[in-house]
């Protein structure tokens, strides 16, 4: 059965999913990339950037699961890029270059309409102005029975959590303390939403927690 999942989402020890002050030079906010050291080492990540090698083991297993069996993705506007407000033109096409890691329909939550963008490798960006439920309906229809990944950022995950629309979450908690940034769990009661800890395993570089209903 198709699920709505958050997977391979990195958090700091103090619960932040991104650092402050996102910019062109800091897409994940200041010090945000420190939370992804566990992922950067894996075979999955190195394959995504066209390189050989990479770690095996537990971290690689969760990294591979984080990109497997998804038929569609949903991203927030900030996850797509640093531009705020109305689109000034059609030049910006995401952080990742022409051939993205998604290879599937990808829905961007925004208040400002924009025509779809067809990228290399099977990724098409669709811009949804009708909110989280409309985006999820479109993503499920496009996923062909596979899972839908809520890719982030923090605000988008929180919106889907608060709407009760997520089935499973995997967080990779990195040994990093950010102090400030975008807090994942502020004001959210996970047990009240029906989540329990289904998996937990620690490695040298991260503690992997899977929450499920």
Secondary structure, DSSP 4 states (H G I P E B T S, - for coil): ---EEEEEEEE-TTSEEE-SS--SS-TT-TTGGGGGHHHHTBHHHHHHTT----B-HHHHHHHHHTTSSEEEEEEEHHHH-S--SS-S-S----SS-SB-S--SEEEEE-SS----EE-BTT-EEEEE-S-HHHHHHHHHHHHTTSEEEEEE-HHHHHHHHHTT--SEEEEEE-S---SSSEESSTT--TTTTT-EEEEEEE-SS-EEEEEE-
